[in-house]
């Protein structure tokens, strides 16, 4: 029986849906009700009822449409995932406190109004989270190719004509703001590739090569910049995304090999990068040169104590304390107990995001989270390990905590999109959105 052409059934379903305030779930509710009504009609038909009688009895058994609608309204009422929102707020608050204390103690050799700017960026990030939470993330999918192309063009401009800082052409000046666009680009590319790779046919040899090319082209530009840390973040996130989208591991094994060859060649042709790697492994080999910073970090961490040393940090010890080494500052100031709590919260935050990915019915939503999660994981782990002397020193900030407007807003946008996905986690249909 075709329920879609039965006015009595469709009127009942429409009446139910009027009580469900979250319009995004109406399509799923309709399909759910039709399937249930169909089962009841079939049961009555087996008992000898005519089609008209079976429909009538089925609707009676379903119950009053208004009551059913109100019950479904409660079931499908959108709720935010408070765990990741509260932890994001906690991380941002910790970053604001750290910036305030660094500014109060004049630990930087230059005045950039650290706390005031951080407060502004925090407010902007809050707006990003709230705005993206209410926007239907599925609307992004149809703009995936545009996002990819636009990001690629801007990245080309940045790499060849951008502002060079610390040996890398990664920055763009946009009005009063400076943006590390190379560091921001993995988020944009992963968002774009999530839509492009949704329902991608990896078994088709042409599609396989096309997909690998779409992944590899941004990486080449990132390495030209150069930014090894950003390249590593993009590689891991991209490989995870491709596997989740249906690519076989053996199909993309050539990527890590090619990338490793590129990275090794790049490092070997840049003596200071090779030196940095060996210094990380043995900082005592050059205590007054390239190993000096590693040794200072080790001293700070070892003298922090359980409860910290308070506001006694020596401003001459660590450069760029507010960005790459804010974890060391937090550990020294508040102690190991505070740092262990922070690490615990980070683990809960990341595990929770992974849990959301498993709950989401939409394949596009799964792909977005599967790509975003490695970006956050690598940023958190690399920064913490780097501060603890367990990873090479590089320009990877602590998400939500380190100073930096563009990175904070991008990470906030990431949380906003994940929250939007969670809000619609039970919606399985990827129907066309107007």
Secondary structure, DSSP 4 states (H G I P E B T S, - for coil): --GGG-HHHHHHHHHHHHT---GGGHHHHHHHHHHHHHHHHHHHHHTT--HHHHHHHHHHHH--HHHHHHHHHHHT-----HHHHHHHHHHHHHHHHHHHHHHHTT-SSS---HHHHHHHHHHHHHHHHHHHHHS-GGGGGGGHHHHHHHHHHHHHHHHHHSEEETTEEEEEEETTEEEEHHHHHHHHHHHHHHHHSTT--TTSHHHHHHHHHHHHHHHHHHHHTT-HHHHHHHHHHHHHHHHHTT--GGGSHHHHHHHHHHHHHHHHT-HHHHHHHHHHH-GGGGTTTTTHHHHHHHHHHHT--SS---S---TTT-TTTTTTTHHHHHHHHH-HHHHHHHHHHHHHHHHHHHHHHHH---HHHHHHHHHHHHHHHHHHHHHHHHHTTSS---S---TTTSS-HHHHHHHHHHHHHHHHHHHTTT--------
